[in-house]
Amino acid sequence: MCPATDGPLAATLVGTPELHSVSGSTVEARYPVARSTAIDRRGFARPATTAGVTSVDEWERALASEGELTPALVERLIDVHGDRGQRALEAVAERRVKEYRDFTVVVGYEAEYVVEDDGCTCKDAEYNLDSDDPEQLCWHAIAVRVARAIDATDEHDMWYSDVHEFL
C-alpha cells in the first residue's frame, strides 16, 4: 500500500521508488511526489484541484468571472463533460433552458426534464451517473448551470406544475 495513492487525492509518482521494509518480508515502495492528481471512481488519475474544489466548480467560477462563454470556457466545458457538455451548450444557445416559478426545465430531444439542485429527471442521471459525485452531471444540469451563469434562461412567470400537462 502506497500512501501517495490512497484516497481521493493522490500524487503523481515519479522517479525511482525508495523501498522501505514494513513487516518482515513486506516491502513498501515510496515514490517522490511531483504534483497532485485525483483518482476518479474508475481508478484513472486526473489533475487535482484545490482541496474540495471540483473541475465543475472551476469552470463555473471562470464563467461567473467572464460573464460570458468564451472559446476557452467552451473548450473547458467540453474537456470536462465531453458530449454532455456539447449538448448543454447547444441547449443554452437554442434557449431551451426554461425558468419557471417552481422549477427549471430543459427542453430535451424527447421530453422536458426538470432540474433541481443538479438532480434531473432524465434517464442518464437516473441510471448512468453517480449522484454522490459532484462532477457527474447530465447535460440538462450542465445547461442549467451555464444558462444561469450567463443569464440565458428563458423565464416564464408561471408555475410549471400548472402548465406541464399542456405542453
MARDONU-781239 format. One record per atom (N, C-alpha, C): residue in three letters; chain; y, x, z negated. Coordinates in nm, 2 decimals, padded with zeros to 4 digits, m for minus. Each point is the difference from the previous one (the first is absolute). Example, Ala and Ser with C-alpha at 12.3 -4.5 7.8 and 13.67 -1.06 7.14 Angstrom:
2
[node ALA,A,[m00.57,01.32,m00.78]]
[node ALA,A,[00.12,m00.09,00.00]]
[node ALA,A,[00.12,00.09,00.00]]
[node SER,A,[00.11,m00.04,00.07]]
[node SER,A,[00.11,00.09,00.00]]
[node SER,A,[00.11,m00.08,m00.08]]
//
This chain:
167
[node MET,A,[m00.12,00.08,00.00]]
[node MET,A,[00.12,m00.08,00.00]]
[node MET,A,[00.12,00.09,00.00]]
[node CYS,A,[00.10,m00.03,00.09]]
[node CYS,A,[00.12,00.08,00.01]]
[node CYS,A,[00.12,m00.08,m00.04]]
[node PRO,A,[00.07,00.04,m00.11]]
[node PRO,A,[00.11,m00.08,m00.05]]
[node PRO,A,[00.11,m00.03,00.11]]
[node ALA,A,[00.01,00.09,00.10]]
[node ALA,A,[00.10,m00.02,00.10]]
[node ALA,A,[m00.03,m00.11,00.09]]
[node THR,A,[m00.12,m00.05,00.00]]
[node THR,A,[m00.04,m00.11,00.09]]
[node THR,A,[m00.03,m00.13,m00.07]]
[node ASP,A,[00.02,m00.01,m00.13]]
[node ASP,A,[m00.03,m00.12,m00.08]]
[node ASP,A,[00.12,m00.09,00.00]]
[node GLY,A,[m00.02,m00.13,00.00]]
[node GLY,A,[00.10,m00.10,m00.01]]
[node GLY,A,[00.07,m00.03,00.13]]
[node PRO,A,[00.10,m00.09,00.00]]
[node PRO,A,[00.07,m00.04,00.12]]
[node PRO,A,[00.09,00.11,00.06]]
[node LEU,A,[00.05,00.09,m00.09]]
[node LEU,A,[00.08,00.11,00.06]]
[node LEU,A,[m00.09,00.12,m00.02]]
[node ALA,A,[00.00,00.08,00.11]]
[node ALA,A,[m00.08,00.12,00.00]]
[node ALA,A,[00.08,00.11,00.06]]
[node ALA,A,[m00.05,00.11,00.01]]
[node ALA,A,[00.07,00.12,00.06]]
[node ALA,A,[m00.08,00.05,00.12]]
[node THR,A,[00.08,00.05,00.10]]
[node THR,A,[m00.07,00.06,00.12]]
[node THR,A,[m00.05,00.13,m00.05]]
[node LEU,A,[m00.13,00.02,00.03]]
[node LEU,A,[m00.06,00.13,m00.04]]
[node LEU,A,[00.01,00.10,00.10]]
[node VAL,A,[00.05,00.12,m00.04]]
[node VAL,A,[00.02,00.11,00.10]]
[node VAL,A,[m00.05,00.12,m00.06]]
[node GLY,A,[m00.03,00.10,00.09]]
[node GLY,A,[m00.03,00.13,m00.05]]
[node GLY,A,[m00.15,00.01,m00.05]]
[node THR,A,[m00.03,00.11,m00.06]]
[node THR,A,[m00.13,00.02,m00.06]]
[node THR,A,[m00.01,m00.06,m00.14]]
[node PRO,A,[m00.11,m00.07,m00.02]]
[node PRO,A,[m00.01,m00.06,m00.14]]
[node PRO,A,[m00.03,00.10,m00.10]]
[node GLU,A,[00.05,m00.02,m00.12]]
[node GLU,A,[m00.04,00.08,m00.11]]
[node GLU,A,[m00.11,m00.07,m00.07]]
[node LEU,A,[m00.11,00.08,m00.03]]
[node LEU,A,[m00.12,m00.06,m00.05]]
[node LEU,A,[00.00,00.01,m00.16]]
[node HIS,A,[m00.02,m00.11,m00.06]]
[node HIS,A,[m00.01,00.00,m00.15]]
[node HIS,A,[m00.13,m00.06,m00.05]]
[node SER,A,[m00.06,00.07,m00.09]]
[node SER,A,[m00.12,m00.06,m00.06]]
[node SER,A,[00.03,m00.11,m00.09]]
[node VAL,A,[m00.06,m00.11,00.02]]
[node VAL,A,[00.02,m00.12,m00.08]]
[node VAL,A,[m00.10,m00.02,m00.11]]
[node SER,A,[m00.13,00.01,00.04]]
[node SER,A,[m00.10,m00.01,m00.10]]
[node SER,A,[m00.13,00.07,00.06]]
[node GLY,A,[m00.03,00.11,m00.05]]
[node GLY,A,[m00.12,00.07,00.04]]
[node GLY,A,[00.00,00.03,00.15]]
[node SER,A,[m00.08,m00.09,00.07]]
[node SER,A,[m00.02,00.02,00.15]]
[node SER,A,[00.10,m00.08,00.08]]
[node THR,A,[00.08,m00.08,m00.06]]
[node THR,A,[00.10,m00.08,00.07]]
[node THR,A,[00.13,00.09,00.03]]
[node VAL,A,[00.04,00.00,00.12]]
[node VAL,A,[00.12,00.08,00.04]]
[node VAL,A,[00.10,m00.10,00.05]]
[node GLU,A,[00.13,00.01,m00.04]]
[node GLU,A,[00.11,m00.08,00.05]]
[node GLU,A,[00.09,00.08,00.08]]
[node ALA,A,[00.04,m00.05,00.12]]
[node ALA,A,[00.09,00.07,00.08]]
[node ALA,A,[00.14,m00.05,m00.02]]
[node ARG,A,[00.09,00.09,m00.02]]
[node ARG,A,[00.14,m00.04,m00.02]]
[node ARG,A,[00.08,00.07,00.12]]
[node TYR,A,[00.07,m00.09,00.07]]
[node TYR,A,[00.08,00.05,00.11]]
[node TYR,A,[00.14,00.01,m00.03]]
[node PRO,A,[00.07,00.10,00.06]]
[node PRO,A,[00.15,00.00,m00.01]]
[node PRO,A,[00.05,m00.13,00.06]]
[node VAL,A,[00.11,m00.06,m00.06]]
[node VAL,A,[00.06,m00.12,00.05]]
[node VAL,A,[00.12,00.03,00.09]]
[node ALA,A,[m00.01,m00.07,00.12]]
[node ALA,A,[00.11,00.03,00.09]]
[node ALA,A,[00.11,m00.11,m00.01]]
[node ARG,A,[m00.04,m00.13,00.02]]
[node ARG,A,[00.09,m00.11,m00.01]]
[node ARG,A,[m00.08,m00.12,m00.04]]
[node SER,A,[00.07,m00.10,m00.05]]
[node SER,A,[m00.06,m00.13,m00.04]]
[node SER,A,[m00.04,m00.08,00.12]]
[node THR,A,[m00.12,m00.06,m00.01]]
[node THR,A,[m00.04,m00.10,00.09]]
[node THR,A,[m00.06,m00.12,m00.08]]
[node ALA,A,[m00.02,m00.11,00.07]]
[node ALA,A,[m00.06,m00.11,m00.07]]
[node ALA,A,[m00.13,m00.03,00.07]]
[node ILE,A,[m00.10,m00.04,m00.07]]
[node ILE,A,[m00.13,m00.04,00.05]]
[node ILE,A,[00.00,m00.15,00.01]]
[node ASP,A,[m00.02,m00.05,00.12]]
[node ASP,A,[00.00,m00.15,00.01]]
[node ASP,A,[m00.14,m00.05,m00.04]]
[node ARG,A,[m00.01,m00.14,00.00]]
[node ARG,A,[m00.13,m00.06,m00.04]]
[node ARG,A,[m00.12,00.03,00.08]]
[node ARG,A,[00.03,00.05,00.12]]
[node ARG,A,[m00.12,00.04,00.09]]
[node ARG,A,[m00.03,00.15,m00.02]]
[node GLY,A,[00.08,00.07,m00.08]]
[node GLY,A,[m00.03,00.14,m00.03]]
[node GLY,A,[00.07,00.10,00.09]]
[node PHE,A,[00.10,m00.05,00.08]]
[node PHE,A,[00.07,00.08,00.09]]
[node PHE,A,[00.13,00.05,m00.07]]
[node ALA,A,[00.03,00.13,00.03]]
[node ALA,A,[00.12,00.05,m00.06]]
[node ALA,A,[00.12,m00.03,00.09]]
[node ARG,A,[00.11,m00.03,m00.07]]
[node ARG,A,[00.13,m00.03,00.07]]
[node ARG,A,[00.11,00.06,m00.08]]
[node PRO,A,[00.12,00.03,00.06]]
[node PRO,A,[00.10,00.05,m00.09]]
[node PRO,A,[00.04,m00.09,m00.11]]
[node ALA,A,[00.01,00.05,m00.12]]
[node ALA,A,[00.04,m00.08,m00.11]]
[node ALA,A,[00.15,m00.02,00.00]]
[node THR,A,[00.04,m00.10,m00.07]]
[node THR,A,[00.14,m00.03,m00.02]]
[node THR,A,[00.03,00.03,m00.15]]
[node THR,A,[00.13,m00.02,m00.04]]
[node THR,A,[00.03,00.02,m00.13]]
[node THR,A,[m00.09,m00.10,m00.09]]
[node ALA,A,[m00.04,00.04,m00.11]]
[node ALA,A,[m00.09,m00.08,m00.09]]
[node ALA,A,[00.05,m00.14,00.00]]
[node GLY,A,[m00.09,m00.09,00.03]]
[node GLY,A,[00.03,m00.15,m00.01]]
[node GLY,A,[00.08,m00.05,00.12]]
[node VAL,A,[00.04,00.08,00.10]]
[node VAL,A,[00.07,m00.04,00.12]]
[node VAL,A,[m00.10,00.00,00.11]]
[node THR,A,[m00.02,m00.11,00.07]]
[node THR,A,[m00.09,m00.01,00.11]]
[node THR,A,[00.08,00.03,00.13]]
[node SER,A,[m00.08,00.02,00.11]]
[node SER,A,[00.07,00.02,00.13]]
[node SER,A,[00.07,m00.13,00.04]]
[node VAL,A,[m00.05,m00.12,m00.05]]
[node VAL,A,[00.08,m00.12,00.03]]
[node VAL,A,[00.13,00.00,m00.07]]
[node ASP,A,[00.00,00.04,m00.13]]
[node ASP,A,[00.13,00.02,m00.07]]
[node ASP,A,[00.09,00.09,00.07]]
[node GLU,A,[m00.05,00.11,00.06]]
[node GLU,A,[00.08,00.09,00.07]]
[node GLU,A,[00.07,m00.06,00.12]]
[node TRP,A,[m00.08,m00.06,00.09]]
[node TRP,A,[00.07,m00.06,00.12]]
[node TRP,A,[00.09,m00.12,m00.04]]
[node GLU,A,[m00.04,m00.07,m00.10]]
[node GLU,A,[00.09,m00.11,m00.05]]
[node GLU,A,[00.14,00.05,m00.05]]
[node ARG,A,[m00.01,00.11,m00.08]]
[node ARG,A,[00.13,00.06,m00.04]]
[node ARG,A,[00.08,00.06,00.11]]
[node ALA,A,[m00.07,00.06,00.10]]
[node ALA,A,[00.07,00.06,00.11]]
[node ALA,A,[00.07,m00.11,00.08]]
[node LEU,A,[m00.07,m00.11,00.02]]
[node LEU,A,[00.05,m00.12,00.07]]
[node LEU,A,[00.12,m00.06,m00.07]]
[node ALA,A,[m00.01,m00.01,m00.13]]
[node ALA,A,[00.11,m00.05,m00.08]]
[node ALA,A,[00.12,00.09,00.02]]
[node SER,A,[m00.02,00.13,00.00]]
[node SER,A,[00.11,00.10,00.01]]
[node SER,A,[00.06,m00.01,00.14]]
[node GLU,A,[m00.08,m00.01,00.10]]
[node GLU,A,[00.05,m00.01,00.14]]
[node GLU,A,[00.06,m00.13,00.03]]
[node GLY,A,[m00.06,m00.11,m00.05]]
[node GLY,A,[00.05,m00.13,00.03]]
[node GLY,A,[m00.04,m00.06,00.14]]
[node GLU,A,[m00.08,00.08,00.07]]
[node GLU,A,[m00.05,m00.04,00.13]]
[node GLU,A,[m00.12,00.08,00.03]]
[node LEU,A,[m00.07,m00.05,00.10]]
[node LEU,A,[m00.12,00.07,00.05]]
[node LEU,A,[00.04,00.11,00.09]]
[node THR,A,[m00.01,00.12,m00.04]]
[node THR,A,[00.02,00.12,00.09]]
[node THR,A,[m00.13,00.04,00.06]]
[node PRO,A,[00.01,00.08,00.11]]
[node PRO,A,[m00.12,00.04,00.06]]
[node PRO,A,[m00.09,00.08,m00.09]]
[node ALA,A,[00.05,00.08,m00.09]]
[node ALA,A,[m00.08,00.07,m00.10]]
[node ALA,A,[m00.07,m00.09,m00.10]]
[node LEU,A,[00.07,m00.11,m00.04]]
[node LEU,A,[m00.06,m00.10,m00.09]]
[node LEU,A,[m00.11,m00.08,00.07]]
[node VAL,A,[00.02,m00.03,00.13]]
[node VAL,A,[m00.10,m00.07,00.08]]
[node VAL,A,[m00.13,00.09,00.00]]
[node GLU,A,[00.03,00.13,00.03]]
[node GLU,A,[m00.12,00.09,00.01]]
[node GLU,A,[m00.07,00.01,m00.13]]
[node ARG,A,[00.08,00.01,m00.11]]
[node ARG,A,[m00.06,00.01,m00.14]]
[node ARG,A,[m00.08,m00.12,m00.03]]
[node LEU,A,[00.05,m00.12,00.03]]
[node LEU,A,[m00.08,m00.13,m00.03]]
[node LEU,A,[m00.13,00.00,00.08]]
[node ILE,A,[00.01,00.04,00.13]]
[node ILE,A,[m00.13,00.00,00.08]]
[node ILE,A,[m00.09,00.11,m00.05]]
[node ASP,A,[00.05,00.12,m00.04]]
[node ASP,A,[m00.08,00.10,m00.06]]
[node ASP,A,[m00.08,m00.05,m00.12]]
[node VAL,A,[00.08,m00.07,m00.09]]
[node VAL,A,[m00.06,m00.04,m00.13]]
[node VAL,A,[m00.10,m00.12,00.03]]
[node HIS,A,[00.04,m00.10,00.08]]
[node HIS,A,[m00.08,m00.12,00.01]]
[node HIS,A,[m00.07,m00.02,00.14]]
[node GLY,A,[00.02,00.09,00.09]]
[node GLY,A,[m00.07,m00.02,00.13]]
[node GLY,A,[00.03,m00.13,00.07]]
[node ASP,A,[m00.10,m00.06,00.05]]
[node ASP,A,[00.02,m00.13,00.08]]
[node ASP,A,[00.06,m00.11,m00.08]]
[node ARG,A,[m00.02,00.00,m00.13]]
[node ARG,A,[00.06,m00.10,m00.09]]
[node ARG,A,[00.15,00.02,00.00]]
[node GLY,A,[00.05,00.13,m00.01]]
[node GLY,A,[00.14,00.03,00.01]]
[node GLY,A,[00.06,m00.04,00.13]]
[node GLN,A,[m00.07,00.02,00.11]]
[node GLN,A,[00.05,m00.04,00.13]]
[node GLN,A,[00.01,m00.15,00.01]]
[node ARG,A,[m00.10,m00.07,m00.04]]
[node ARG,A,[00.01,m00.15,00.00]]
[node ARG,A,[00.11,m00.05,m00.08]]
[node ALA,A,[00.02,00.06,m00.12]]
[node ALA,A,[00.11,m00.04,m00.09]]
[node ALA,A,[00.14,00.02,00.07]]
[node LEU,A,[00.02,00.11,00.06]]
[node LEU,A,[00.12,00.03,00.07]]
[node LEU,A,[00.03,m00.10,00.11]]
[node GLU,A,[m00.11,m00.04,00.07]]
[node GLU,A,[00.02,m00.10,00.11]]
[node GLU,A,[00.04,m00.13,m00.06]]
[node ALA,A,[m00.06,m00.04,m00.11]]
[node ALA,A,[00.03,m00.13,m00.06]]
[node ALA,A,[00.15,00.00,m00.05]]
[node VAL,A,[00.04,00.11,m00.05]]
[node VAL,A,[00.14,00.01,m00.05]]
[node VAL,A,[00.10,m00.01,00.12]]
[node ALA,A,[m00.04,00.07,00.11]]
[node ALA,A,[00.09,00.00,00.12]]
[node ALA,A,[00.00,m00.14,00.06]]
[node GLU,A,[m00.11,m00.07,m00.01]]
[node GLU,A,[m00.01,m00.14,00.06]]
[node GLU,A,[00.05,m00.10,m00.10]]
[node ARG,A,[00.05,00.03,m00.11]]
[node ARG,A,[00.05,m00.09,m00.10]]
[node ARG,A,[m00.10,m00.10,m00.05]]
[node ARG,A,[m00.12,00.05,m00.02]]
[node ARG,A,[m00.11,m00.09,m00.05]]
[node ARG,A,[m00.02,00.01,m00.15]]
[node VAL,A,[00.09,00.06,m00.07]]
[node VAL,A,[00.00,00.00,m00.15]]
[node VAL,A,[00.09,m00.11,m00.04]]
[node LYS,A,[m00.05,m00.11,m00.06]]
[node LYS,A,[00.07,m00.12,m00.04]]
[node LYS,A,[00.02,00.00,m00.15]]
[node GLU,A,[00.12,m00.01,m00.05]]
[node GLU,A,[00.02,m00.01,m00.14]]
[node GLU,A,[00.04,m00.15,m00.03]]
[node TYR,A,[m00.09,m00.06,m00.08]]
[node TYR,A,[00.02,m00.14,m00.05]]
[node TYR,A,[00.05,00.01,m00.15]]
[node ARG,A,[00.03,m00.11,m00.05]]
[node ARG,A,[00.04,m00.01,m00.14]]
[node ARG,A,[m00.11,00.05,m00.10]]
[node ASP,A,[m00.13,m00.04,00.04]]
[node ASP,A,[m00.11,00.03,m00.09]]
[node ASP,A,[m00.09,00.11,00.05]]
[node PHE,A,[m00.01,00.03,00.12]]
[node PHE,A,[m00.09,00.11,00.05]]
[node PHE,A,[00.07,00.07,00.12]]
[node THR,A,[m00.06,00.12,00.02]]
[node THR,A,[00.03,00.07,00.13]]
[node THR,A,[m00.12,m00.01,00.08]]
[node VAL,A,[00.02,m00.04,00.13]]
[node VAL,A,[m00.11,m00.02,00.09]]
[node VAL,A,[00.02,00.08,00.12]]
[node VAL,A,[m00.11,00.06,00.05]]
[node VAL,A,[00.00,00.08,00.12]]
[node VAL,A,[m00.08,m00.08,00.10]]
[node VAL,A,[00.06,m00.02,00.12]]
[node VAL,A,[m00.07,m00.07,00.11]]
[node VAL,A,[m00.09,00.10,00.07]]
[node GLY,A,[m00.13,m00.02,m00.02]]
[node GLY,A,[m00.09,00.09,00.06]]
[node GLY,A,[m00.05,m00.04,00.14]]
[node TYR,A,[m00.10,00.06,00.05]]
[node TYR,A,[m00.05,m00.04,00.13]]
[node TYR,A,[m00.08,m00.12,00.00]]
[node GLU,A,[m00.06,m00.04,m00.11]]
[node GLU,A,[m00.09,m00.11,00.00]]
[node GLU,A,[00.05,m00.11,m00.10]]
[node ALA,A,[00.08,00.04,m00.10]]
[node ALA,A,[00.05,m00.09,m00.10]]
[node ALA,A,[00.12,00.06,m00.07]]
[node GLU,A,[00.05,m00.08,m00.10]]
[node GLU,A,[00.11,00.05,m00.08]]
[node GLU,A,[m00.07,00.05,m00.13]]
[node TYR,A,[00.06,00.11,m00.06]]
[node TYR,A,[m00.06,00.06,m00.12]]
[node TYR,A,[00.10,00.01,m00.11]]
[node VAL,A,[m00.03,m00.05,m00.11]]
[node VAL,A,[00.09,00.01,m00.12]]
[node VAL,A,[m00.02,00.13,m00.06]]
[node VAL,A,[00.12,00.07,m00.03]]
[node VAL,A,[00.00,00.13,m00.06]]
[node VAL,A,[00.07,m00.01,m00.13]]
[node GLU,A,[m00.06,00.04,m00.11]]
[node GLU,A,[00.06,m00.01,m00.13]]
[node GLU,A,[m00.04,00.12,m00.08]]
[node ASP,A,[00.10,00.08,m00.05]]
[node ASP,A,[m00.03,00.12,m00.07]]
[node ASP,A,[m00.10,00.09,00.06]]
[node ASP,A,[00.01,00.03,00.13]]
[node ASP,A,[m00.09,00.08,00.08]]
[node ASP,A,[m00.13,m00.06,00.02]]
[node GLY,A,[m00.03,m00.12,m00.06]]
[node GLY,A,[m00.12,m00.07,00.03]]
[node GLY,A,[00.02,m00.09,00.12]]
[node CYS,A,[m00.11,m00.02,00.08]]
[node CYS,A,[00.01,m00.07,00.12]]
[node CYS,A,[m00.12,m00.09,00.01]]
[node THR,A,[00.02,m00.11,00.07]]
[node THR,A,[m00.11,m00.10,00.03]]
[node THR,A,[m00.08,00.03,00.12]]
[node CYS,A,[00.02,00.12,00.06]]
[node CYS,A,[m00.08,00.03,00.12]]
[node CYS,A,[m00.14,00.06,m00.04]]
[node LYS,A,[m00.09,m00.01,00.10]]
[node LYS,A,[m00.13,00.05,m00.02]]
[node LYS,A,[m00.01,00.15,m00.02]]
[node ASP,A,[00.09,00.08,00.06]]
[node ASP,A,[00.01,00.14,m00.01]]
[node ASP,A,[00.02,00.04,m00.15]]
[node ALA,A,[00.10,m00.07,m00.06]]
[node ALA,A,[00.03,00.03,m00.14]]
[node ALA,A,[m00.12,m00.04,m00.09]]
[node GLU,A,[m00.06,m00.11,00.04]]
[node GLU,A,[m00.11,m00.05,m00.09]]
[node GLU,A,[m00.13,00.08,00.01]]
[node TYR,A,[m00.03,00.05,00.12]]
[node TYR,A,[m00.13,00.07,00.02]]
[node TYR,A,[00.00,00.15,00.01]]
[node ASN,A,[00.11,00.05,00.06]]
[node ASN,A,[00.00,00.14,00.04]]
[node ASN,A,[00.08,00.09,m00.09]]
[node LEU,A,[00.09,m00.05,m00.08]]
[node LEU,A,[00.10,00.08,m00.08]]
[node LEU,A,[m00.03,00.00,m00.14]]
[node ASP,A,[00.02,00.11,m00.07]]
[node ASP,A,[m00.01,00.01,m00.15]]
[node ASP,A,[00.13,m00.05,m00.06]]
[node SER,A,[00.00,m00.11,m00.07]]
[node SER,A,[00.12,m00.05,m00.05]]
[node SER,A,[00.05,00.08,m00.12]]
[node ASP,A,[m00.08,00.09,m00.05]]
[node ASP,A,[00.05,00.09,m00.11]]
[node ASP,A,[00.06,00.13,00.06]]
[node ASP,A,[00.00,00.02,00.13]]
[node ASP,A,[00.06,00.12,00.06]]
[node ASP,A,[00.13,m00.04,00.06]]
[node PRO,A,[00.11,00.05,m00.06]]
[node PRO,A,[00.13,m00.05,00.05]]
[node PRO,A,[00.04,00.05,00.14]]
[node GLU,A,[m00.08,00.09,00.06]]
[node GLU,A,[00.02,00.05,00.13]]
[node GLU,A,[m00.07,m00.09,00.11]]
[node GLN,A,[m00.09,m00.08,m00.05]]
[node GLN,A,[m00.07,m00.08,00.10]]
[node GLN,A,[00.06,m00.14,00.01]]
[node LEU,A,[00.07,m00.02,00.11]]
[node LEU,A,[00.07,m00.12,00.02]]
[node LEU,A,[m00.04,m00.06,00.14]]
[node CYS,A,[m00.01,m00.13,00.01]]
[node CYS,A,[m00.02,m00.05,00.14]]
[node CYS,A,[00.13,00.00,00.07]]
[node TRP,A,[m00.01,m00.02,00.13]]
[node TRP,A,[00.12,00.01,00.08]]
[node TRP,A,[00.11,m00.11,m00.03]]
[node HIS,A,[m00.05,m00.11,m00.06]]
[node HIS,A,[00.10,m00.10,m00.04]]
[node HIS,A,[00.08,00.04,m00.12]]
[node ALA,A,[m00.06,00.07,m00.10]]
[node ALA,A,[00.07,00.04,m00.11]]
[node ALA,A,[00.09,00.12,00.03]]
[node ILE,A,[m00.04,00.08,00.10]]
[node ILE,A,[00.09,00.11,00.04]]
[node ILE,A,[00.12,m00.06,00.07]]
[node ALA,A,[m00.03,m00.10,00.09]]
[node ALA,A,[00.12,m00.06,00.07]]
[node ALA,A,[00.10,m00.06,m00.10]]
[node VAL,A,[m00.05,m00.06,m00.11]]
[node VAL,A,[00.09,m00.06,m00.09]]
[node VAL,A,[00.08,00.10,m00.07]]
[node ARG,A,[m00.06,00.11,m00.04]]
[node ARG,A,[00.08,00.11,m00.06]]
[node ARG,A,[00.11,00.06,00.09]]
[node VAL,A,[m00.04,00.02,00.13]]
[node VAL,A,[00.09,00.05,00.09]]
[node VAL,A,[00.11,m00.10,00.03]]
[node ALA,A,[m00.03,m00.12,00.03]]
[node ALA,A,[00.10,m00.10,00.03]]
[node ALA,A,[00.10,m00.02,m00.11]]
[node ARG,A,[m00.05,00.00,m00.13]]
[node ARG,A,[00.09,m00.02,m00.11]]
[node ARG,A,[00.09,00.12,m00.01]]
[node ALA,A,[m00.05,00.12,00.02]]
[node ALA,A,[00.08,00.12,m00.01]]
[node ALA,A,[00.11,00.01,00.10]]
[node ILE,A,[m00.02,m00.05,00.12]]
[node ILE,A,[00.11,00.01,00.10]]
[node ILE,A,[00.06,m00.14,00.02]]
[node ASP,A,[m00.02,m00.09,m00.09]]
[node ASP,A,[00.06,m00.13,00.01]]
[node ASP,A,[m00.03,m00.07,00.14]]
[node ALA,A,[m00.13,00.00,00.03]]
[node ALA,A,[m00.04,m00.06,00.13]]
[node ALA,A,[m00.10,m00.12,m00.02]]
[node THR,A,[00.01,m00.06,m00.12]]
[node THR,A,[m00.09,m00.12,m00.01]]
[node THR,A,[00.07,m00.12,00.06]]
[node ASP,A,[m00.07,m00.09,00.05]]
[node ASP,A,[00.05,m00.13,00.06]]
[node ASP,A,[00.00,m00.10,m00.12]]
[node GLU,A,[00.12,m00.03,m00.05]]
[node GLU,A,[00.01,m00.08,m00.13]]
[node GLU,A,[00.00,m00.14,00.03]]
[node HIS,A,[m00.08,m00.08,m00.08]]
[node HIS,A,[00.00,m00.14,00.02]]
[node HIS,A,[00.03,m00.06,m00.14]]
[node ASP,A,[00.10,m00.09,m00.01]]
[node ASP,A,[00.04,m00.06,m00.12]]
[node ASP,A,[m00.08,m00.12,m00.03]]
[node MET,A,[m00.13,00.02,m00.01]]
[node MET,A,[m00.10,m00.11,m00.03]]
[node MET,A,[m00.12,00.05,m00.07]]
[node TRP,A,[m00.08,m00.08,m00.05]]
[node TRP,A,[m00.12,00.04,m00.07]]
[node TRP,A,[m00.12,00.00,00.10]]
[node TYR,A,[m00.06,00.11,00.01]]
[node TYR,A,[m00.11,00.02,00.09]]
[node TYR,A,[m00.12,m00.10,m00.03]]
[node SER,A,[m00.02,m00.02,m00.13]]
[node SER,A,[m00.10,m00.09,m00.05]]
[node SER,A,[00.02,m00.14,00.05]]
[node ASP,A,[00.13,m00.04,00.04]]
[node ASP,A,[00.03,m00.13,00.05]]
[node ASP,A,[m00.02,m00.01,00.15]]
[node VAL,A,[00.01,00.12,00.07]]
[node VAL,A,[00.01,m00.01,00.15]]
[node VAL,A,[m00.13,00.06,00.07]]
[node HIS,A,[m00.08,00.08,m00.08]]
[node HIS,A,[m00.11,00.07,00.07]]
[node HIS,A,[m00.10,m00.08,00.07]]
[node GLU,A,[m00.02,m00.12,m00.05]]
[node GLU,A,[m00.10,m00.09,00.07]]
[node GLU,A,[00.05,m00.05,00.13]]
[node PHE,A,[00.14,00.00,00.02]]
[node PHE,A,[00.05,m00.05,00.13]]
[node PHE,A,[00.01,00.11,00.10]]
[node LEU,A,[m00.01,00.12,m00.04]]
[node LEU,A,[00.02,00.12,00.09]]
[node LEU,A,[m00.13,00.03,00.08]]
//
